[in-house]
Amino acid sequence: MMLIDVFEKNNVICHNYSQNPVTNSNKTRLVDFRQGQEELHKSLRQGMLDAATRLLSEEGPGALTVRRVAEAVNCSTTLLYSLFGGKDGLANELYLEGFERLKQEFSADPANTLLAGLPRLRALARAYHHYAKHNPSYYMVMFGDAIAGFVPPVESRKRAWESLAVLIEAFDACMHDGSLPRSNPTAAARLLWAAMHGAISLELKGYYLKTERADELFDAAVHAVLRSLEVGPAPPPPSTTT
């Protein structure tokens, strides 16, 4: 026996099929309500993320409110809260999406994988700069304070750093092939990231009057870090004790 319970909520119509585990004479499989519910849940969630991404990219972080996202997909704010747990949950998804896009940027140019040594590190730095300039709103969600009050959970921050693992791997390769002296590749990657992020943050906040100047300073910051790693730490000063 099949009972069809049709209910409408938040402009979404769901069909609930309750049945005995018995098929008809042709052994036709009936609709799996749980599977349909999960697919609907994923579809709604993705639709809201897509809407949030559009608002973030087209209007900036200031437009990213629960009400605006709900209006964009024609649903109630209650449904959005149930799917994401509120604005922080939605912000966290955008935070992780930003790092996923950065990973894709690193792999988009074949040169980033075909090159070796210091040229590969410079290519990865250029990819990072390109991503930040073409995705400023995402970048400020990832590394700035674009969404007031949002603090990424520890687990999300760990996943975010995994997106920069390609820099660690590139430094490790340089230290193995002799392009750089042996040291800690993770510390080297963090040093390069800090220099890149500093230059990019100034650029995105409008401290440079000319785009060319921003590009020059970014390249100079990358060069300075790589050069310092090539030279290695300075020897300690001679002892003055007698």
N, C-alpha and C positions, 0 to 999 in steps of 0.2 A: 504494500500500500504506500502511496506517495502523497505527502502533505506539502503543498507549496505555500510557504508563508512569505508574503511580499510585504516588505516594510520600507518606508522611505525616511531617511535621516541625513541631514547635511547635504541634500541634493544628490544623494547616492542611493540607487535602488539595489537592494540585495535580495537574492532569491535563495531561501533556505529550504533545502530538500532533505526531508527526513524519511528514511526508508528502512525496510528489513534487508538484511544481507542476502536477498534473493534476486536473481536476474530473471528476465522474461524468457519466453520460449526460445527466442533467438539469441539468448545470452548476451544481450546488449548491456554494456556497462552504463549505469546511471550516473548522473552528475555527482561529483565529489564536492560536497559543500565546503569542507575544510580547505581543500586545495583552492577552490574558487575564492574563499575568503582571504587566503594568504596572497593570492595573485592580486586581488583588489587592494589589499593593504600595501603591497609593494608598488602598485601603480599609483596610488594616491600619494605615497611617500615620495616617489620619484618626481611626480608632478609638482609637489610643493618645493622640492629641492631645485627643480628647473626654474620655477617662478622666482625663488629666492636668488638664484644665480643671475637671472635677468635683471632683477632689481639692483643687485650689488654691482653688476657690470655697467648698467645703463645710467643709474642714478646715484650710485655710491652707497657706502655703509649707512648713511643717514636715513635711507629709504627702507632699510631692513627692519621692519617691525612685524609683529605677529599679525596685526590687522591688515597691513598691506599685502603680505604673502597670502593670507586667507582670502582676501578680496580677489587676488590675481587668479586663484583657482576656483572661485565661487563656492567656498565652503565656510563653515563657521570657525571661529578661533578655537572653539572647544575641540573640534576634530584635530586641529593642528597640535594643540596641547597633548592630546591623547597619543599622537604619533611621535612627537619629539620631546614631550615633557616641558615644553615652553621655549622661550627664545634662546636660552643657553644651549639647549639640545640641538636646535636648528643651527646655531652659530658653530657648534662643535662639528657638525656635519660639513659645513662650508669650510671650516678650518682644515679638516682632513681632505676634502675635495681639492683644496688649493695645493696641498703637498702632492696629491696624486697627479695633478696637472703639471707640477714641476718635474716629477719623475718622467712624465711623457715628453716634456721639453728637452730633458737631458738626452733622451733616446731618439728624438725626432731627426737629428742630423747624424748621418752615418759617420761623419768625421769624428764625432765624439767617441766612437768605439773603434774606428780604424786607426786613429792616431795613437801615438805612444809617447811616453816621457813628458817633458814639460809642455810640448805643443798640445797634448791632450788636456792637461790642466787648464791651459789658456782657453781652449775651445769650450770646456765645461764652464769656465767663468763667463765667457761670452753668452753661453746659453742661459745661464742664471740671470745675467743682466737683461737679456732679451725678454725673458719671462716676466721679470719685475716691471719693465717698461710697458709691456703690452697687457699686463694684468694687475694694474696698480691697486685696485680695490681688493682683489684676492690677497695680494702681497701684504697689504696693511692689516687684513684679518689674520694672516699667518704670523706676522712678525711685529705688528704694531698694536695700537689700541683703538682700532676702527670701530669695534663694537663695545660700547661702554659697559664695564662691569664683567665682561666675559674673560674667564681664566680657563685655558684648556686643561682638562683633566690630565693627570700624570701619564696614563696609558696613551692618551692621544699625543702627548708630547714625545713619547718614546716612538710611536709610529711615525711622527713627523720627522724625527731625526733619521729614521731609516731611509727617507727620501734623499738624504744627503750622503748616503753610504757610498755612492759612486765617487764622491770626492775622496773618501778614505781609501777606497780601492785604487784610485789613480795615484795617490801619494804613496801607497804601499808599493805599487809597481815601480814608481820612480826610484824608490829607495832600494829596490832589488836590482834594477838595471844600472844603477850608478848615476842616474840623472841628479839625484839628491843624496846627501849623506844620510846614513841611517839615523833615524830618530823615531818618535811616536807618530804614526800616520794619522791617528785620530786627532791628536793635538794640532798637527799641521793643518788638517782640514778645518778644524774649529777656528784657527788663526786666519785662514783664508776667508772663511765665511764671515768672520767678524769684520774684516776689512771691506769685503764686498757689501755687506749689509749697511755698514756705516756710510759708504759712498752713495748707495742707492736710497737710503732714508733721506739724506740731504736732498737728493735729486727729486724724489717724489713729493717732498714738502716744499719744493719751489725755491730752495736756497741758491740755485744756480740760475743765472739770467739767460745763459745760452746752452742749448742742448749739446753742442760740440764740447763745451767746457766740461759738462758732466761726464761725457764719454772719456775725455782725456784723463780726468781725475780718477775715474773708475779703473781705467787701464793702468794708470800710475800706481794705484793702491795694490792691484794684483801683482804688478811687476815688483813692487817693493817687498811684498811678502815672499814671493818666490825667490827673489834675490837674497833675502836674509836667510832663507832656508838653505840656499846653495852655499853661502859662505859659512853658515853654522854659527853657533854662539861665540861671542868674543871670549878670549882667554881671560882668566882672572887677573886683576892687577897684581904686580909684584908686591911681595910682603915688605912692609916698611920696618918690621921688627929686626933688631940686631941680636 
